[in-house]
Amino acid sequence: MATLDRRELLRNAACGFGSLALAGLCADDAGAAARRSLPLFAPRAKRIIFVFMQGGPSHVDSFDYKPELIAHDGEQRAFRDARKLAKTGMSGEETLMRPLWPYRQYGETGRWVSDLFPQIGRHADELCFLHGMHTNGVAHGPATLFLHTGATNLIRPSIGSWVSYGLGSENRNLPAFVTLCPSSGNGGPRNFSNAFLPAEYQGTAISRAGQPATEARPAHIVNRELSSAEQRRQLDLLQAFNRDQQQRTGAGASTDLDAVVESYELAWRMQMHAPGLFDLSQETAATLQMYGIGEGTTDDFGRQCLLARRMAEAGVRFIQVSYADNTDNPRWDQHSNMPKHAEHALATDKPVAGLLADLKQRGLLEDTLLWWGGEFGRNPFTQGNNGRDHNPKGFTQFLAGGGVKAGFAHGATDEFGHEAIAGRVHMHDLHATLLHLLGLDHERLTYRYAGRDFRLTDIAGRVVEEILT
């Protein structure tokens, strides 16, 4: 009777191990689906693209037209904040500063948009403006964390992780949650973290802020030394060992090990599909021009926005693109030099407008929700000679597509744009509404951890029914 040495036995058994691993992966997928809260009602959107403007763009200089602020430019007004006055001894008298760019009306709805964003303005009839936004956190770090996770001081899952946990991916060959060129500051990885959710719901970061978007692709996605068949045999053997370890430790005992097993399999599938996804040479010259790709000022962010459209088309559930950097002063943070807003608007206006136009022409805007905004706005009075300080009390964000009213404006700040006074939408309310549009109930999308049920909106939040179609 012929005998087999250990090496030959493992080689011949690899295919069998692979089958066992595949069965295990299928069981894992079924278990993951059972843990998720499937849509509780008909979703209006299948996915979200979040265009994050890090640093707090000024709403009174962009989308929140205030004739009274123009009329009273340079005058002193009392903006009372008892806590601020008690700490600093300030009188509360501040000098109003008019918007530095003129406003124009756009579209059939006549929405007011400043000359900072003329390209986005041309899509005003597609946009749903939220003029009564307010949030928690007066500094970039806490406010950015709150924007992404609904908390300022605890390790909580990001909104993309909650969406991934609730719905999974439309495409098993790609992650459900991808963040392009995220910043390492002001929360850094916590802004796309799974926190206490199972590790498979961690956001997949592609590149980082400060790197050219031409390098925005998964690292080591191509193995030039081994054939696909050889790599598959290696992975089957490795996964068999991992499955054996899972059985030894008990099912579900180690979410870290479970995540490793799933990440290996996902990485294998991505090797087969991701290279084409990141190949922008497949796009037409007209499409590249629409996003400003090939033009010095808009090339970098235009590439991010086009990649976001390609990912939405491919079935990624939550995609974030960030106009961000890794400095102590985020890009839109103009405390003493508001004219610099023009530089950042020039870099982002055409790419965002291109994304809107491209989603619409491909029929994707119907079931894709585009979300644009920063962590807060800026004050209507001066800081220094021509700067503006942070303002979490009232600011503007906008949505488009995916079940929200087009050409619509909801809420308002006061006559100078300092504080939300009507149609107030707290960040928890926006989070609740985003989940609702995806078919998820923010009060029932929960995860039990450390003895209590957690959710994105904590114990607050309401769906803003007024903006829904």
N, C-alpha and C positions, 0 to 999 in steps of 0.2 A: 504493500500500500504506500503510495507516494506521500511524502510529508511536505509541509509548507513551513518555510521560515517565517519569522514575525513580519519582516518587511513585505514579503509576497502576500501574506494573509491580509495585512492592512490595505495593500493595493487592490486586491480582488474584492475586499469588502466595502470599499469606498462608496460604490454606487448604492449598496444597501444602507449604509450610514446616511447617505444623502436623502434617501427616501424617508428614513425615520425623521431626519431633520425637517424635511418638508412637511411631514405630517404634524410635527410639533409646531412648526410655524403657523400652519393652518389653524391648529387648536388655539394658538396664542391670539391669532386674528379674531377668532370667534369669541374668545374671552374678553378681548379688548372691546369688541362691539357690544358685548353684554354690559360692560362697565359704563359705556357712554350713554349719555342722555340723547337719544335720537330726536330729530325734530318733533316738536309737540304740536305743531300746526304747520300749514303750508308755508314754506319759506318764500320770501320775495327775492332773496339773493342767495347765490351758491357760494360766493367767495367775497373777500374784502381785499382791496389794495389800499394801504395806509401810506400816504405821502407825508412824512414827518418833517416839519420845518423846525429844526432844533434852535432854541434860543429865544423864541417868542417874537414873531413878526408883529409889527404894530398894526392893529386893526383900524385905528383912526387914520392911518396913512394908506390904507389899502382897500378895505371893503365896507367900512362903517362910516358912511358919509354924515358929517356933522356940520351943517351950516352955522350953528351957533359958535362952534369952536373957531371957525374962520372969522366970524363977525367980531369975536372978542379976543382975538389974537393979542398976546402981550399983556392982557389985563390980569390982575391978581384975583384969585378966588380961594375960598376956604374949602379945603378938602379934609374933613375931620376924620381922624382915626385916633381914638383915645389911646390905644396901646402904643402907637408910633409917637404920639406927642409926649406920653409919659416917659418914654425911654430917651427921647432926643431933645425934649424941650422946644421943639419947633412950634411955630405959631399956627401952622396949618395953612398959611397963605402961600399959594403956589402960582407960578406964572404960566398962563395958558399958551400953548404953541400950536398954531394951525398946522394942518397936514402940509408936508413939504412938496406934495405932488397934486396937481389938479385932478378933479373927479370928472368922469363923463358917464352918461347913461348908455346902456347897451341892451340890444335885443328888443323884442316886442314887449318884454316885461319892464324895460326901462331901469334895470338894476344899476345902482351906482358902483363903479369900480374906478380906482385911481389909475393914473398913468404908470404906476409901478407894474401893473399886471394887465396890459392891453390885450394880450393874446388870450389869457383866461377870461377876460371880460367879454370876448366875442362868443364865449360859450355860456354866457349868463343865463340864457333860457334853459339850460340843462342843469343848473346848479340849485341847490337848496342851502341857503345861508342860515346859519345859527348865530344870530347877533346877541343872544342873551347868555352866552357861555360864562360859567364861572367854575372855579376849581379850588383845590387845596394845595398849599405850598407856595411860598413867595420867592423861594430860591430855585435855581434850575434843577438841582438834584432831587429834592422832594417832589417838585411839580412834575418832573419828567417821569419819576417812578409812579406817581399817582396816575398820570396819563396812561401808562402802560399796564399797571397792575392794580389800580384802585386803592393803593395804600402808600403812605409816605415813610413808614418806619418799620415795616415788617417784611419778611421775605415771602412774597406772594407770587402765584403764577401770573404770567403776562396774559394779556387778552388773546394773543395768538395761540398760546398754549391752551387756554380755556376752549377756544374754538376748535383746536385740534382734538382735544379731549372729548368735546361734545359731538363732533361730526366726523372725525377722521379725515382721510384724504380722498379726493376723487380719483387719484392715480396712485396705485401701489408702488409705482416705480420712482416716485418723487416724494419728498417730505411734504407733510400737510402744512407746515409753517416755515417760511423762509424769510430771513431779514437780510437785505442787501446793504453792505457797507455801513454797519452800525457803529456808533461811537463807543469808545471804551470809557468815556466819562459820564458823569451824572447818572449813575446807576449801572452803566456798562452792561455786562451780561445779564444782570437782574432784569433788564428791560425785555429780554426775550427768554427768560428762564421758565422752566417748568416748576421750580420751587418744590413743593411737596407732592405735586402730581407725579404719576409714574414717569420715569425718565424718558420714555419714548416721545413725550409731548414737548420736550425741549425744542426751541426754535433752532433751525439750521442757519448759522451765520455764514454768508458768502462774502469773503473779503472783509475789509474794515474801513472805517472812515479814514481819509487821508491817503489811501491807496487809489491809484487811477482805476476807473471803472473798466478800463480795458483788461484789467487783471481780475475782474469779478467773475470768478468761476471756481468750482470746487477744486481744492488742491489734490494732486495725485489721482486724478480721475482716470488716467490712462496708464496701464502697465505695459511698458515697452519691452519687457524681458520675458514675460510668459504669455502663452496663447490663452484665449478665453476658456478653452477646454481644460487647460492645466490649472488656471485660476479656480475654475468651478470645482475641480477635484480637490484642490487644497481647501477650499471653503467648506465643502461637504464634510471633510474629515474634521476640520476645526469645529464646525457646528455640532458634529456628533459628540465630540468631547464636551462641548458646552452643555448640550442637552443632558448628557450623563451627569454633569455637575449639578444641573438644575434638579434632576430627579433625586440626587443625594441630599440636597439642601431642602427639598420640599417645594412644591409648586407655589410660586408667588412669594417665596421667602426672601428673595433678593431681587428687588426691582432693578438694581444696578446691573446684575448679571442678565436679567431679562432684556434690559435695554441694549446691552452689548450684543446679545444674540440677534436681536431685531436690527440693530444698526449695521451689523455685518451683512445681513441679508439685503437691507436697503441699499447699502453701499454697492453691493454687487449689481443690483438692478439699476442703480444710477449710472454705473459704468457703461451700461448698455444704452442708456437713454439721455443722460445729462449732457454729454458733449454736443449733441445736436441742438439742445435747448439753448445753450450759451453761444451758439455760432450765429452772430448777427449778419454774416455775409449772405445768409439765405434771404434776407429782407431786400425789398426793392429800393432803388435809389430814392423814389418818392417817399417811401416810409421813413427812411433814414433822415431825409430832409425835414419831414414833418416833426421829428423829435429834436432837430437841431444837431444831429450827429454829423461830425465833420466840420462843425463850426466851433472855433476855439472856446468861446464862452459857454456854450450849451452842450458841448460834446459829452462831458463827463456825466452830468445828471441826465442827459437825454438817453444815454446807454442804460442807466439804471431803470428809467421809466419804460423803455422798450423791453428790457428783460422782464419787468413786472407784467407787461401785457402778455409776453410769451409764456410766462409761468401761469397766469390766469387761464390762458387758452389750454395749457397742458394739464390743468386740474389741481394746481396748488391752492389750498383753501384760504390761507392768510398770507399775504405778501406785504412786506414793509420795505419802502425805499426811504432813505434818510438823507436829507441835505444837512450834513453834519460834519464835524471835525473832532479832533481829540484835544483841543486847547481848553484852557480854563475859561475862556470867553467864547461861548458858542456863536455860530455865524450870525444869527439875527439879533445878537445881544448888543445893541448900540446905545450904551449909556451916555456917551459923549460925542457921538458922530452919526446921527440919524441919516445923513446923506449916503452912508455906506449901504443902506437898505437897497439902493438902486443897483448896486453890484450883485447882490444876492437875488434880487428879483429878475435881473437880466439872465442869470444863470438857470433859473427855474421856471420862468413864465412860459417859454415856448415848449420845453419838455412836458410840462403838466398839461398844457393845451393840446399838445400832440397826443398824449395818452388819452385824453377825453375824446378827441376826434377819432382816434384809432379804435378805441373800444366801441364807439358808436357805429362806425362804418362796418365793423365785423359782427355786429349784433351782440357783442359781449356786455354792453352797458346795461342791457335789460336785466341780467342776473349777476352783475358784478357791482358791488358797492364801492365807489371811490370816496375816500375820506382824506381831507387835507386839513392840516392844522399844526400849531405849535403847542407847547405846554402851558402858555398863557399869552396875554397880550401886553400892551405897553400903555403907560399913562398919557393923558392928554396934556400934561404940563411938562415943563422942561426939567431936565437934569443937566447941570452945567449950562453951556451955551446953546447946544442944539442936540441934546440927547433925551432919551426917555427911559424911565425906570420900569421895572416889572409891574404887571397889573393882572393879578388873578381874579379880580372882582368882576370884570366884564371884558369880553373879547369875542372874536368871530372865528368860527371854523365853517367849512362847507362840506357837503356831501353831494354825490351825484349818482344816478342810476339806481339799480337794485331796490326799488320799492319806495323811494322817497319822491316827494313832489318836485317837479322841475320848474325852474323859474320862480322859486318861492323864497320868501324871507320870513323867518320866524324869530320872534323876540326882539328886544331892543335894549340898548344902554341909555343912560341919561343924556341930556342935551349936549354934553361934552365928551361922552364916550368913556366915562370913568367907571361906572358900575352898572351891572345888569339890573334892570328895573321891571321888565315885562318879558313874558315868555322865557323865564329863566330856565336854563338847562345846565344842571350840575354835571360834572364829568361822570358821576355814577349814572345819571339819567342817560347820557350819551351811550355809555357802555350797555345799559339795559336795552336801549333801542337798537344798537348794532346787533346784539344777540337775537333780539326779536325778529329782525329782518332776515336772519339766518334760520329762523324757525325754532329758536331756543328760548325757553322761559328763564330769565335771569335768576328767578327765585328758586327754580328747581334744578338748575345746573350747579350742583354742589359736589364737594368732595370732603369726606370725613377725615380729619387729621387732628391729632392731639386732643381728642375728646369732643370736638365740635365740628359742625358742618360749615365749611367755608364756601364762599362764592365770590365772583368778580366784583359784585356791587355791595359786598359786605352785608349790612342790614338796611341799606338805602336803595335809591334808584327807582325811577318810574319810566315806563315807555312813553316817549314823546309822540303820542298818537297824532298830534296836529300836523306832523310833517309826512305822515305815511300816505301812500296812494290808496 
